[in-house]
Amino acid sequence: MLAMMAAMCVTFTACGGDSDDDGTPQVPTGPTGSTEYVDPCLDFGSSQSHVKEYMSGFNWELNENSNEYTLLYTNQAATVVINYMFIGNGKGLGMVGVTYAGGGDAKALGFKAEIEKRYGITMKKVTNSEDGTEYIYEGLATIGGKQVEIMMNCYKQGINIIYALPD
């Protein structure tokens, strides 16, 4: 999982709903294209055509490097990239990464709080770089009836959030 996360940090990389305080699922707002928190499509197991249909309702560009295993979307300002990964023949969507250009503790803590609120979890800090400028938060959530690992890698140049089905 960490190897995939490292690879995602190099690439820039959004279908899930949020919940209000009483736990009632809300209609996803979808990726907005700003550097604010992005609601990616988290319909794990779904097809590429489903993700493309979801993304067609928003102002995102499908990258020409997309293929049968990955769909890459960028916002117009190229400050957010969404990477949908499809694993195995017919297994559908298995991992989603959202990478935001620009980091910082305030932004990271805001995203952490948003994830915790949306999915009713507590993200735990699991590692630090020696100088304290890079760190990872992780948590386990139930999204669409499936257990999903959420990892947020925070570094100077950006923030990368990965949503994946556990191995």
Residue pairs with C-beta under 8 A, 6 or more apart in sequence:
1 149
1 151
1 162
1 164
1 167
4 95
4 162
4 164
5 97
5 136
5 151
5 153
5 160
5 162
8 83
8 97
8 99
8 153
8 160
8 162
9 99
9 153
9 155
9 158
9 160
11 72
11 81
11 83
11 97
11 99
12 72
12 74
12 78
12 80
12 81
12 83
12 99
12 101
13 72
13 81
13 82
13 83
13 96
13 97
13 98
13 99
13 160
13 162
14 30
14 31
14 38
14 39
14 40
14 41
14 55
14 60
14 73
14 80
14 82
14 96
14 98
15 28
15 30
15 39
15 40
15 41
15 42
15 43
15 46
15 50
15 51
15 54
15 96
16 28
16 39
16 40
16 41
16 42
16 43
16 118
16 143
16 144
16 163
17 25
17 26
17 27
17 28
17 39
17 42
18 25
18 26
18 28
18 29
18 39
18 117
18 118
19 25
19 26
19 117
19 118
19 119
19 120
20 26
23 120
28 39
28 41
29 39
30 39
30 54
30 57
30 58
31 38
31 39
31 40
31 55
31 58
31 60
31 73
31 75
31 80
31 82
32 38
32 58
33 58
33 59
33 60
33 75
33 76
33 77
33 80
34 75
34 79
34 80
35 79
35 80
35 100
35 101
35 102
35 107
37 110
37 111
37 114
37 115
38 80
38 82
38 98
38 100
40 82
40 84
40 96
40 98
40 163
41 50
41 51
41 54
41 55
41 84
41 93
41 96
42 96
42 143
42 144
42 148
42 163
43 50
43 51
43 54
43 93
43 144
44 92
44 93
44 94
44 143
44 144
44 146
44 148
44 165
45 91
45 92
45 93
45 94
45 146
46 92
46 93
47 86
47 92
47 93
48 68
48 71
48 84
48 86
50 93
51 71
51 84
51 93
52 62
52 71
55 62
55 71
55 73
55 82
59 75
59 76
60 73
60 74
60 75
60 82
61 73
61 74
61 75
61 76
62 71
62 72
62 73
63 72
63 73
63 74
65 72
66 72
68 86
69 85
69 86
69 87
70 83
70 84
70 85
70 86
71 82
71 83
71 84
71 86
72 81
72 82
72 83
72 84
73 81
73 82
73 84
74 80
74 81
74 82
75 81
78 101
79 100
79 101
79 102
80 98
80 99
80 100
80 101
81 98
81 99
82 96
82 97
82 98
83 96
83 97
83 98
83 99
84 93
84 95
84 96
85 93
85 94
85 95
85 96
85 97
86 92
86 93
86 94
87 94
87 95
88 94
94 164
94 165
95 162
95 163
95 164
95 165
96 162
96 163
96 164
97 160
97 161
97 162
97 163
98 160
98 161
99 158
99 159
99 160
99 161
100 107
100 111
100 158
100 159
100 160
100 161
101 157
101 158
102 157
102 158
102 159
103 154
103 155
103 156
103 157
103 158
103 159
105 154
107 159
108 135
108 137
108 152
108 154
108 159
111 152
111 159
111 161
112 123
112 137
112 152
115 121
115 123
115 139
115 150
115 152
115 161
116 122
116 123
116 139
119 139
119 141
119 142
119 143
119 150
120 141
121 139
121 140
121 141
121 150
122 139
123 137
123 138
123 139
123 150
123 152
124 137
124 138
124 139
125 135
125 136
125 137
126 136
126 137
126 138
127 135
127 136
128 134
128 135
129 135
133 155
133 156
134 153
134 154
134 155
134 156
135 153
135 154
136 151
136 152
136 153
136 154
137 151
137 152
137 154
138 149
138 150
138 151
138 152
139 149
139 150
140 147
140 148
140 149
140 150
140 166
141 147
141 148
141 150
142 148
143 163
146 165
147 165
147 166
148 163
148 164
148 165
148 166
149 162
149 163
149 164
149 165
149 166
150 161
150 162
150 163
151 161
151 162
151 164
152 159
152 160
152 161
152 162
153 159
153 160
153 161
153 162
